[in-house]
Amino acid sequence: MTYGWAILIIAIALMALYAMGLFSPKTLVSTSCVFPADFSCMNSQLLPNGNFSINLEQSTSSPINITAIGCNSDTVIYNMLGFNPNITLQIGSNVSLPQSSSQVLQCFSNGTVFTGSPGNVFHGYVIINYTDIETGFPHTVTGTVIEKMT
């Protein structure tokens, strides 16, 4: 009889944990934004309508002009948000992109905007095109992002 009550209590506790979503893979995923050594992702956010924002810091050896940024589920460069004029970043400075409400940066998956409900997880890449101000050479840097919609 005692074992029966113990099993019943454990079953009720497990059902309560399941109902709270503890065993859902979405609750176990933490967000991450990782770039190569010369760039840092200070923070990022993905909204249910697919709009993406990122705070990016650069520590290259010279100032840069950011010319475009994109967010895709693969490393194919399309649907980039271009900047005219370019965004200038000094060594060690950071910028939040997009900079204004008139600019929209969206994450794409399989050619369409990645949308969903809060808690959905996006795994993809952030591609940044920039020009080194001192040399004038264009560069592309790719970072990985795992973002849970808020």
ABEGO torsion letter per residue (X at the ends): XAAAAAAAAAAAAAAAAAAAGAABAAAABBBBBBBBAABBBABBBBBAAGBBBBBBBBABABBBBBABBBBBABABBBGBBBBOBBBBBBBGBBBBOBABAABBBBBBBGGBBBBEBBGBBBBBBBBBBBBBAAAGBBBBBBBBBBBBBX
